[in-house]
Amino acid sequence: MEDETIIGLYLSRDESAIAATAEKYGGYCYSIAFHVLGKETDSEEIVNDSYLETWNRIPPHRPTIFSAFLGKITRSLAISRFRKNTASKRGGGEYSLSLDELSECIPDSSSPEREAEGKAVTAVLNRFLKALPETQRNVFIRRYWYIEPIQDIARETGYSESKIKSMLMRTRQKLKQTLTEEELL
């Protein structure tokens, strides 16, 4: 089923929209949730929660890229669950690993001053990503947005794990340099 048809079902409040979403994007959402959480049961719950959240958001929203809309909802719910799990000494998955990797070049946003700089960092990050060659950008986004394990990225791109690690390290170093030049780090 085409995305526009699925969105139309949501807009007309037809419950078959959820089944159509699950059929087309269930694996995609599960993959996002599992990469953050590392647990099957939690990931399955997040996928179901993402369908409910999508139902609640359409309408009033009408997403232009349905997969990105759904992926963002799933990722946000999974990260919230991860934080809840780790606050009570549970959890796991790739999320904490990818945060550790990025910690050297992304400023901590826990203070009010840093939160104010958040928009500037986002703008610089967007420009930085647009300037990267497509392969580097895709690897960076897959690792740090979709929280994919390095092994999966290597397998799907055809590069070795060491090549992916090296590419990510160089990209993080360039990002750190860019943020330093912009006086955001």
Secondary structure as GFF3:
##gff-version 3
##sequence-region A 1 185
A	DSSP	alpha_helix	3	11	.	.	.	ID=ss1
A	DSSP	alpha_helix	16	37	.	.	.	ID=ss2
A	DSSP	alpha_helix	40	57	.	.	.	ID=ss3
A	DSSP	alpha_helix	66	87	.	.	.	ID=ss4
A	DSSP	alpha_helix	94	102	.	.	.	ID=ss5
A	DSSP	alpha_helix	112	131	.	.	.	ID=ss6
A	DSSP	alpha_helix	134	144	.	.	.	ID=ss7
A	DSSP	alpha_helix	150	157	.	.	.	ID=ss8
A	DSSP	alpha_helix	161	181	.	.	.	ID=ss9
###
